[in-house]
Every structure is written in structure tokens, then in C-alpha cells.
Amino acid sequence: MKKTLILISMVAMSSIAVAQTGSWYAGGVVGFASTTDKDASDKKTVNSSWAFGPEVGTFLKDDIQVGIALGLGGSKEKFDGEEESSSSSISPTIYGRKFFKITDNFSTFGGLYLSYLGGKTTEDQAGSEVESKQSGFGVRVGIGIAYAISPKFTLVGQYGLLGWQTVSYKVKDNDAGSQSSFDFGVNTVGSSTLVQGNGSGSAFNVGVYYTFMSK
């Protein structure tokens, strides 16, 4: 199996060491992944996925941060050059984080994330294209650490501690059931993990944050 992975993180945020009430941040995360498998007859199965999660927010207090992120994602599966399935997802998320200062440069934080989950999946079944739609919402709790390497740059690592989500399915606009799940170690970046696993990363994510506006 041949696997390629490209992940570019672009996140802007007020430096934790000098964060002030009224500081604003903006940015996001971009990711792309592709895997290729060959069977015994040398036919290829190619799976590719992408994710994009822009976000903006502000500090209500020096240690309280709120923001909104728009998680977008998609995937495709091709077998022997023919598309077998594709999907797209969207998960706008609002969140709040509480920071706990350990030293002048080092902080920890806890966060609560509320998301709408939506998406569409198209599959080739016996030569016919079948489309299904998904919609729901989710709640996630995350923890993380932040280290300010300068007044402008901060390294931030996030871990999705636990999460719950519920989603309903429709096929040809007819109800096709619903599903609820509770998980440990879920993604907290803001991109949807609902549709075909289209998240923007693993349960633990690291970003470089940059101050662009402060009070």
C-alpha cells in the first residue's frame, strides 16, 4: 500500500502569554490525504480526502476564549479509475475555552465544542447512483496545552477527550434511520468527523498560532 499525506495548518490566535481581553484571532486548518492499494490483478483502489476548517474568535477575558469554526470536508473512492463513492460534509462549530496559566509561557486549557453535523454521500450500487444525506449535532469536550515561544507565536496541542453525537439519515428523501454515539478521543479541530470519517486530523493535533490583532 502506498500512502501520501499532506497537512498544512494555518491557525491564528492571540499568544497565551500576553492574551488580553478583546484580542481577536482568525485562521484555520487545511488537510489532504490519499491512499492507493493494488489487488492481485494490479487494479488500483484510490481513496482521497480533504478538510478545511477556518475559524475566528476573541478573548472575553484574559483566560476565556470563544470562537466559531466552519468545518468542511470531502472524500472519494476510485477503483480501476472508476469512481465508486464520494462524500462531502459540513460542521459549523461554536466553542469556548478556559485557560489555566502554569508559567509565563506555559498554559493548559479545557474546551467545550457544539457542532451541527451535515453531509451527503453518493455510492455506485450495481450501476445505479444512490445518494444519502446526513444531519445531526454533536457535543465535544477537549483539553490542551499552549506554549508561547514569542509574543507573536504560540504552539498549541489539542486532544479530544470525549464526545457525543446523533445523526439522522435519508435516502432519496426518505428516512433511513438514525444513530447516536459516544466516543473517547475524538477530533476537536472543527472539521466534521461525521461523514465517512472526514475529519481534519487525529485525536491529538498541534498548531502554530499567531497574533494578528490585540486590544
MIDOSE-1310 file (N, C-alpha, C; in nm, 2 decimals, decimal comma, always signed):
residues 215
mkkt	+0,08/-0,12/+0,00/+0,00/+0,00/+0,00/+0,09/+0,12/+0,00; +0,05/+0,22/-0,09/+0,13/+0,34/-0,09/+0,04/+0,45/-0,03; +0,09/+0,53/+0,06/+0,01/+0,63/+0,12/+0,09/+0,76/+0,12; +0,01/+0,87/+0,08/+0,07/+1,00/+0,09/-0,02/+1,09/+0,18
lili	+0,04/+1,18/+0,25/-0,03/+1,26/+0,34/+0,03/+1,40/+0,34; -0,06/+1,50/+0,31/-0,01/+1,64/+0,32/-0,11/+1,71/+0,41; -0,05/+1,78/+0,51/-0,13/+1,85/+0,61/-0,07/+1,99/+0,64; -0,14/+2,09/+0,61/-0,09/+2,23/+0,63/-0,18/+2,29/+0,73
smva	-0,13/+2,34/+0,85/-0,20/+2,41/+0,95/-0,18/+2,55/+0,94; -0,28/+2,63/+0,94/-0,27/+2,78/+0,94/-0,37/+2,83/+1,04; -0,33/+2,85/+1,17/-0,41/+2,90/+1,27/-0,36/+3,03/+1,33; -0,45/+3,12/+1,35/-0,41/+3,25/+1,41/-0,48/+3,27/+1,54
mssi	-0,40/+3,31/+1,64/-0,46/+3,32/+1,78/-0,37/+3,41/+1,86; -0,43/+3,48/+1,96/-0,35/+3,56/+2,05/-0,26/+3,48/+2,13; -0,14/+3,52/+2,15/-0,04/+3,45/+2,22/-0,09/+3,43/+2,37; -0,08/+3,31/+2,42/-0,14/+3,28/+2,55/-0,07/+3,36/+2,66
avaq	+0,06/+3,38/+2,64/+0,14/+3,45/+2,75/+0,10/+3,60/+2,76; +0,05/+3,66/+2,65/+0,02/+3,80/+2,66/-0,13/+3,83/+2,61; -0,21/+3,72/+2,62/-0,35/+3,74/+2,58/-0,42/+3,84/+2,66; -0,50/+3,93/+2,60/-0,58/+4,03/+2,66/-0,72/+4,03/+2,62
tgsw	-0,81/+4,07/+2,72/-0,95/+4,09/+2,68/-0,97/+4,17/+2,56; -1,04/+4,12/+2,47/-1,07/+4,20/+2,34/-0,97/+4,16/+2,23; -0,87/+4,08/+2,25/-0,79/+4,03/+2,14/-0,87/+3,94/+2,05; -0,84/+3,95/+1,92/-0,91/+3,87/+1,81/-0,81/+3,78/+1,74
yagg	-0,86/+3,67/+1,69/-0,77/+3,58/+1,61/-0,86/+3,52/+1,50; -0,79/+3,47/+1,40/-0,85/+3,41/+1,28/-0,75/+3,31/+1,22; -0,80/+3,22/+1,15/-0,71/+3,12/+1,08/-0,79/+2,99/+1,04; -0,72/+2,88/+1,06/-0,79/+2,75/+1,02/-0,69/+2,64/+1,00
vvgf	-0,74/+2,53/+0,95/-0,66/+2,41/+0,92/-0,69/+2,36/+0,79; -0,60/+2,32/+0,71/-0,62/+2,26/+0,58/-0,55/+2,12/+0,57; -0,62/+2,02/+0,52/-0,55/+1,89/+0,52/-0,60/+1,81/+0,39; -0,51/+1,73/+0,34/-0,53/+1,64/+0,23/-0,46/+1,51/+0,25
astt	-0,53/+1,40/+0,22/-0,47/+1,26/+0,24/-0,51/+1,18/+0,12; -0,43/+1,08/+0,08/-0,46/+0,99/-0,03/-0,39/+0,86/+0,00; -0,46/+0,75/-0,03/-0,41/+0,62/-0,01/-0,43/+0,54/-0,14; -0,34/+0,45/-0,18/-0,35/+0,37/-0,30/-0,32/+0,23/-0,27
dkda	-0,41/+0,14/-0,31/-0,39/-0,01/-0,29/-0,40/-0,08/-0,42; -0,32/-0,19/-0,44/-0,33/-0,27/-0,56/-0,37/-0,41/-0,52; -0,46/-0,47/-0,60/-0,50/-0,61/-0,57/-0,42/-0,70/-0,65; -0,45/-0,83/-0,65/-0,37/-0,93/-0,71/-0,36/-0,91/-0,87
sdkk	-0,47/-0,85/-0,92/-0,47/-0,83/-1,07/-0,41/-0,69/-1,10; -0,35/-0,63/-1,01/-0,28/-0,50/-1,03/-0,38/-0,38/-1,05; -0,50/-0,40/-1,01/-0,60/-0,29/-1,02/-0,59/-0,21/-0,89; -0,61/-0,08/-0,91/-0,59/+0,02/-0,80/-0,72/+0,06/-0,74
tvns	-0,71/+0,07/-0,60/-0,82/+0,14/-0,53/-0,76/+0,27/-0,47; -0,81/+0,38/-0,50/-0,76/+0,51/-0,45/-0,86/+0,58/-0,37; -0,82/+0,61/-0,24/-0,91/+0,68/-0,15/-0,84/+0,82/-0,12; -0,91/+0,92/-0,14/-0,86/+1,06/-0,11/-0,96/+1,13/-0,02
swaf	-0,91/+1,22/+0,06/-1,00/+1,30/+0,14/-0,93/+1,44/+0,17; -1,01/+1,54/+0,20/-0,96/+1,67/+0,22/-1,05/+1,73/+0,34; -0,99/+1,83/+0,40/-1,06/+1,90/+0,51/-1,01/+2,05/+0,51; -1,10/+2,14/+0,54/-1,07/+2,28/+0,56/-1,16/+2,34/+0,67
gpev	-1,09/+2,40/+0,77/-1,16/+2,45/+0,89/-1,12/+2,59/+0,93; -1,17/+2,69/+0,86/-1,14/+2,83/+0,90/-1,21/+2,86/+1,03; -1,16/+2,95/+1,11/-1,22/+2,99/+1,24/-1,18/+3,13/+1,28; -1,27/+3,20/+1,36/-1,24/+3,33/+1,41/-1,29/+3,33/+1,56
gtfl	-1,24/+3,42/+1,64/-1,28/+3,43/+1,78/-1,21/+3,54/+1,85; -1,24/+3,55/+1,98/-1,19/+3,66/+2,06/-1,17/+3,61/+2,21; -1,10/+3,69/+2,28/-1,09/+3,66/+2,43/-1,19/+3,75/+2,50; -1,29/+3,69/+2,57/-1,38/+3,77/+2,65/-1,31/+3,82/+2,78
kddi	-1,22/+3,74/+2,83/-1,13/+3,77/+2,94/-0,99/+3,72/+2,91; -0,90/+3,76/+2,99/-0,76/+3,71/+2,96/-0,75/+3,56/+2,95; -0,84/+3,49/+3,02/-0,83/+3,34/+3,03/-0,95/+3,28/+2,97; -1,04/+3,35/+2,91/-1,17/+3,30/+2,85/-1,17/+3,33/+2,70
qvgi	-1,18/+3,23/+2,61/-1,18/+3,24/+2,47/-1,30/+3,18/+2,41; -1,36/+3,25/+2,31/-1,48/+3,20/+2,24/-1,45/+3,21/+2,09; -1,51/+3,12/+2,01/-1,49/+3,13/+1,87/-1,59/+3,05/+1,79; -1,58/+3,06/+1,66/-1,66/+2,98/+1,57/-1,57/+2,92/+1,46
algl	-1,60/+2,80/+1,42/-1,52/+2,73/+1,32/-1,62/+2,67/+1,22; -1,58/+2,67/+1,09/-1,66/+2,61/+0,98/-1,58/+2,49/+0,93; -1,62/+2,37/+0,97/-1,55/+2,25/+0,92/-1,61/+2,20/+0,79; -1,53/+2,19/+0,69/-1,57/+2,14/+0,56/-1,48/+2,02/+0,52
ggsk	-1,54/+1,92/+0,46/-1,46/+1,80/+0,42/-1,52/+1,73/+0,31; -1,44/+1,64/+0,25/-1,49/+1,56/+0,14/-1,40/+1,44/+0,11; -1,45/+1,34/+0,04/-1,37/+1,22/+0,01/-1,42/+1,16/-0,12; -1,33/+1,08/-0,18/-1,36/+1,00/-0,30/-1,29/+0,86/-0,29
ekfd	-1,36/+0,76/-0,35/-1,30/+0,63/-0,37/-1,31/+0,59/-0,51; -1,20/+0,55/-0,57/-1,20/+0,51/-0,71/-1,14/+0,37/-0,72; -1,20/+0,29/-0,80/-1,15/+0,15/-0,83/-1,13/+0,13/-0,98; -1,00/+0,11/-1,01/-0,96/+0,09/-1,15/-1,00/+0,21/-1,24
geee	-0,99/+0,33/-1,18/-1,01/+0,45/-1,25/-1,16/+0,50/-1,25; -1,25/+0,41/-1,19/-1,39/+0,45/-1,19/-1,43/+0,49/-1,05; -1,51/+0,60/-1,04/-1,55/+0,65/-0,90/-1,65/+0,55/-0,84; -1,63/+0,50/-0,72/-1,72/+0,41/-0,65/-1,81/+0,49/-0,55
ssss	-1,75/+0,59/-0,49/-1,83/+0,67/-0,39/-1,76/+0,80/-0,37; -1,84/+0,90/-0,32/-1,79/+1,03/-0,28/-1,87/+1,08/-0,17; -1,82/+1,17/-0,09/-1,89/+1,23/+0,02/-1,85/+1,38/+0,04; -1,93/+1,45/+0,10/-1,90/+1,59/+0,15/-1,96/+1,61/+0,28
sisp	-1,90/+1,70/+0,36/-1,95/+1,73/+0,50/-1,93/+1,87/+0,53; -2,01/+1,91/+0,63/-2,00/+2,05/+0,69/-2,04/+2,04/+0,83; -1,96/+2,11/+0,92/-1,98/+2,11/+1,06/-1,95/+2,24/+1,12; -2,03/+2,34/+1,11/-2,01/+2,47/+1,18/-2,01/+2,44/+1,33
tiyg	-1,91/+2,50/+1,40/-1,89/+2,47/+1,54/-1,87/+2,60/+1,62; -1,93/+2,61/+1,73/-1,90/+2,72/+1,83/-1,83/+2,66/+1,95; -1,74/+2,73/+2,01/-1,67/+2,68/+2,12/-1,63/+2,78/+2,22; -1,59/+2,74/+2,34/-1,54/+2,82/+2,44/-1,42/+2,75/+2,51
rkff	-1,32/+2,82/+2,55/-1,20/+2,76/+2,61/-1,17/+2,84/+2,74; -1,13/+2,77/+2,84/-1,08/+2,83/+2,97/-0,93/+2,79/+2,99; -0,85/+2,89/+3,00/-0,70/+2,87/+3,01/-0,66/+2,88/+3,16; -0,56/+2,80/+3,19/-0,50/+2,80/+3,32/-0,35/+2,82/+3,31
kitd	-0,31/+2,93/+3,36/-0,17/+2,97/+3,34/-0,08/+2,89/+3,44; +0,02/+2,82/+3,39/+0,12/+2,75/+3,47/+0,24/+2,83/+3,50; +0,30/+2,88/+3,39/+0,42/+2,97/+3,40/+0,39/+3,09/+3,30; +0,48/+3,18/+3,29/+0,46/+3,29/+3,20/+0,44/+3,25/+3,06
nfst	+0,50/+3,14/+3,02/+0,49/+3,09/+2,88/+0,41/+2,97/+2,86; +0,37/+2,90/+2,96/+0,30/+2,77/+2,95/+0,16/+2,77/+3,02; +0,06/+2,72/+2,94/-0,07/+2,72/+2,99/-0,14/+2,59/+2,95; -0,24/+2,55/+3,03/-0,33/+2,44/+2,99/-0,47/+2,50/+2,97
fggl	-0,56/+2,42/+2,90/-0,69/+2,47/+2,88/-0,79/+2,36/+2,86; -0,92/+2,39/+2,89/-1,03/+2,29/+2,86/-1,12/+2,36/+2,77; -1,19/+2,29/+2,68/-1,28/+2,35/+2,58/-1,41/+2,27/+2,57; -1,52/+2,34/+2,53/-1,64/+2,28/+2,50/-1,68/+2,32/+2,36
ylsy	-1,72/+2,22/+2,28/-1,74/+2,24/+2,13/-1,88/+2,19/+2,10; -1,96/+2,28/+2,04/-2,10/+2,24/+2,00/-2,11/+2,25/+1,84; -2,15/+2,15/+1,78/-2,14/+2,14/+1,63/-2,27/+2,10/+1,57; -2,30/+2,15/+1,45/-2,40/+2,10/+1,36/-2,33/+2,01/+1,27
lggk	-2,39/+1,89/+1,24/-2,32/+1,79/+1,15/-2,41/+1,76/+1,03; -2,36/+1,78/+0,91/-2,43/+1,76/+0,79/-2,34/+1,70/+0,68; -2,41/+1,63/+0,59/-2,33/+1,58/+0,48/-2,41/+1,51/+0,38; -2,34/+1,46/+0,27/-2,40/+1,39/+0,16/-2,30/+1,28/+0,11
tted	-2,36/+1,16/+0,09/-2,27/+1,05/+0,04/-2,34/+1,00/-0,09; -2,26/+0,97/-0,19/-2,31/+0,91/-0,32/-2,23/+0,78/-0,35; -2,30/+0,67/-0,37/-2,24/+0,55/-0,40/-2,29/+0,48/-0,52; -2,20/+0,41/-0,59/-2,24/+0,34/-0,71/-2,28/+0,20/-0,67
qags	-2,41/+0,17/-0,68/-2,46/+0,03/-0,64/-2,52/-0,03/-0,76; -2,45/-0,14/-0,81/-2,50/-0,21/-0,93/-2,53/-0,13/-1,05; -2,44/-0,03/-1,07/-2,45/+0,06/-1,19/-2,55/+0,18/-1,16; -2,61/+0,19/-1,05/-2,70/+0,30/-1,02/-2,64/+0,38/-0,91
eves	-2,66/+0,52/-0,92/-2,60/+0,61/-0,82/-2,71/+0,63/-0,71; -2,67/+0,60/-0,59/-2,76/+0,62/-0,47/-2,70/+0,72/-0,38; -2,78/+0,82/-0,35/-2,74/+0,93/-0,27/-2,81/+0,93/-0,13; -2,73/+0,95/-0,03/-2,79/+0,96/+0,11/-2,74/+1,09/+0,17
kqsg	-2,83/+1,14/+0,26/-2,79/+1,27/+0,33/-2,79/+1,24/+0,48; -2,71/+1,32/+0,55/-2,70/+1,30/+0,69/-2,71/+1,44/+0,76; -2,77/+1,44/+0,87/-2,78/+1,57/+0,95/-2,79/+1,53/+1,10; -2,73/+1,62/+1,18/-2,74/+1,60/+1,33/-2,66/+1,70/+1,40
fgvr	-2,62/+1,67/+1,52/-2,54/+1,77/+1,60/-2,45/+1,69/+1,70; -2,35/+1,75/+1,75/-2,26/+1,69/+1,84/-2,21/+1,78/+1,95; -2,16/+1,72/+2,06/-2,10/+1,80/+2,17/-1,97/+1,73/+2,20; -1,86/+1,81/+2,21/-1,73/+1,75/+2,24/-1,66/+1,83/+2,36
vgig	-1,59/+1,76/+2,44/-1,50/+1,82/+2,54/-1,36/+1,79/+2,51; -1,28/+1,90/+2,51/-1,13/+1,88/+2,47/-1,04/+1,94/+2,58; -0,92/+1,90/+2,58/-0,82/+1,96/+2,67/-0,70/+1,99/+2,58; -0,61/+2,07/+2,63/-0,49/+2,11/+2,55/-0,39/+2,18/+2,63
iaya	-0,27/+2,21/+2,57/-0,16/+2,28/+2,62/-0,12/+2,39/+2,53; -0,07/+2,49/+2,58/-0,02/+2,61/+2,50/+0,11/+2,65/+2,55; +0,21/+2,68/+2,46/+0,34/+2,73/+2,50/+0,38/+2,84/+2,41; +0,40/+2,96/+2,46/+0,43/+3,08/+2,39/+0,58/+3,08/+2,37
ispk	+0,62/+3,07/+2,24/+0,76/+3,08/+2,21/+0,81/+3,22/+2,18; +0,71/+3,31/+2,17/+0,74/+3,45/+2,15/+0,62/+3,53/+2,17; +0,62/+3,66/+2,18/+0,49/+3,74/+2,20/+0,40/+3,72/+2,08; +0,44/+3,67/+1,97/+0,36/+3,66/+1,85/+0,32/+3,51/+1,82
ftlv	+0,41/+3,42/+1,85/+0,39/+3,28/+1,82/+0,36/+3,19/+1,94; +0,27/+3,10/+1,93/+0,23/+3,00/+2,03/+0,21/+2,87/+1,97; +0,27/+2,77/+2,04/+0,25/+2,63/+2,00/+0,13/+2,57/+2,08; +0,03/+2,51/+2,02/-0,09/+2,46/+2,09/-0,11/+2,32/+2,05
gqyg	-0,13/+2,23/+2,15/-0,17/+2,09/+2,12/-0,31/+2,07/+2,18; -0,39/+2,00/+2,10/-0,53/+1,98/+2,15/-0,56/+1,83/+2,14; -0,64/+1,78/+2,24/-0,68/+1,64/+2,25/-0,83/+1,64/+2,27; -0,90/+1,56/+2,19/-1,05/+1,55/+2,21/-1,07/+1,44/+2,31
llgw	-1,11/+1,49/+2,43/-1,12/+1,39/+2,55/-1,24/+1,30/+2,53; -1,36/+1,36/+2,50/-1,48/+1,27/+2,48/-1,58/+1,35/+2,40; -1,67/+1,28/+2,34/-1,77/+1,35/+2,25/-1,90/+1,26/+2,23; -2,01/+1,33/+2,21/-2,13/+1,26/+2,18/-2,20/+1,32/+2,06
qtvs	-2,26/+1,24/+1,97/-2,32/+1,30/+1,85/-2,44/+1,21/+1,81; -2,54/+1,27/+1,75/-2,65/+1,20/+1,70/-2,68/+1,24/+1,55; -2,71/+1,15/+1,47/-2,73/+1,19/+1,32/-2,84/+1,10/+1,26; -2,92/+1,17/+1,18/-3,03/+1,11/+1,10/-2,99/+1,09/+0,96
ykvk	-3,04/+0,98/+0,89/-3,00/+0,95/+0,76/-3,13/+0,95/+0,67; -3,11/+1,00/+0,55/-3,22/+1,00/+0,45/-3,16/+0,95/+0,31; -3,24/+0,86/+0,25/-3,20/+0,81/+0,12/-3,32/+0,84/+0,02; -3,29/+0,91/-0,08/-3,39/+0,96/-0,17/-3,50/+1,03/-0,10
dnda	-3,46/+1,11/+0,00/-3,55/+1,20/+0,08/-3,64/+1,12/+0,17; -3,62/+0,99/+0,18/-3,69/+0,91/+0,28/-3,61/+0,88/+0,40; -3,67/+0,88/+0,52/-3,60/+0,85/+0,64/-3,54/+0,71/+0,64; -3,41/+0,70/+0,68/-3,34/+0,57/+0,67/-3,28/+0,54/+0,81
gsqs	-3,34/+0,60/+0,91/-3,29/+0,57/+1,05/-3,20/+0,68/+1,11; -3,15/+0,65/+1,23/-3,06/+0,75/+1,30/-2,97/+0,67/+1,38; -2,86/+0,74/+1,42/-2,76/+0,67/+1,50/-2,70/+0,77/+1,60; -2,68/+0,73/+1,72/-2,61/+0,81/+1,82/-2,49/+0,74/+1,87
sfdf	-2,38/+0,82/+1,91/-2,26/+0,75/+1,95/-2,19/+0,84/+2,06; -2,12/+0,77/+2,14/-2,04/+0,84/+2,25/-1,90/+0,78/+2,24; -1,80/+0,87/+2,22/-1,66/+0,83/+2,20/-1,56/+0,90/+2,29; -1,45/+0,83/+2,31/-1,33/+0,89/+2,38/-1,23/+0,91/+2,27
gvnt	-1,16/+1,02/+2,28/-1,05/+1,05/+2,18/-1,10/+1,09/+2,05; -1,18/+1,20/+2,04/-1,24/+1,25/+1,92/-1,17/+1,37/+1,87; -1,18/+1,40/+1,74/-1,12/+1,52/+1,68/-1,18/+1,65/+1,73; -1,10/+1,75/+1,76/-1,15/+1,88/+1,82/-1,11/+2,00/+1,73
vgss	-1,07/+1,98/+1,61/-1,02/+2,09/+1,53/-1,14/+2,17/+1,47; -1,25/+2,11/+1,45/-1,36/+2,18/+1,40/-1,42/+2,13/+1,27; -1,34/+2,04/+1,20/-1,39/+1,97/+1,08/-1,47/+1,85/+1,12; -1,57/+1,82/+1,03/-1,66/+1,71/+1,06/-1,59/+1,58/+1,06
tlvq	-1,63/+1,50/+1,16/-1,59/+1,36/+1,17/-1,70/+1,27/+1,14; -1,81/+1,33/+1,10/-1,94/+1,25/+1,08/-1,94/+1,17/+0,95; -1,92/+1,23/+0,84/-1,94/+1,17/+0,71/-1,82/+1,09/+0,66; -1,83/+0,96/+0,66/-1,72/+0,88/+0,61/-1,58/+0,91/+0,68
gngs	-1,59/+0,95/+0,81/-1,47/+0,98/+0,88/-1,39/+1,10/+0,83; -1,46/+1,20/+0,77/-1,38/+1,31/+0,71/-1,35/+1,41/+0,82; -1,25/+1,38/+0,91/-1,20/+1,47/+1,00/-1,08/+1,54/+0,94; -1,03/+1,64/+1,01/-0,92/+1,71/+0,97/-0,79/+1,66/+1,03
gsaf	-0,79/+1,56/+1,11/-0,67/+1,51/+1,17/-0,70/+1,40/+1,28; -0,60/+1,37/+1,35/-0,62/+1,26/+1,45/-0,68/+1,32/+1,58; -0,69/+1,24/+1,69/-0,74/+1,29/+1,81/-0,65/+1,40/+1,88; -0,52/+1,39/+1,85/-0,43/+1,49/+1,90/-0,38/+1,57/+1,79
nvgv	-0,39/+1,71/+1,80/-0,35/+1,80/+1,69/-0,26/+1,91/+1,74; -0,16/+1,95/+1,66/-0,07/+2,05/+1,70/-0,07/+2,16/+1,60; -0,08/+2,29/+1,65/-0,08/+2,40/+1,56/+0,01/+2,51/+1,60; +0,05/+2,60/+1,51/+0,13/+2,72/+1,54/+0,04/+2,84/+1,53
yytf	+0,02/+2,91/+1,64/-0,08/+3,02/+1,64/+0,00/+3,16/+1,64; -0,07/+3,25/+1,57/+0,00/+3,38/+1,55/-0,10/+3,50/+1,59; -0,06/+3,59/+1,66/-0,14/+3,71/+1,69/-0,15/+3,80/+1,58; -0,27/+3,84/+1,54/-0,28/+3,94/+1,43/-0,36/+4,07/+1,47
msk	-0,42/+4,07/+1,59/-0,49/+4,18/+1,63/-0,51/+4,17/+1,78; -0,48/+4,28/+1,86/-0,50/+4,28/+2,00/-0,54/+4,42/+2,04; -0,60/+4,42/+2,16/-0,65/+4,55/+2,21/-0,54/+4,64/+2,25
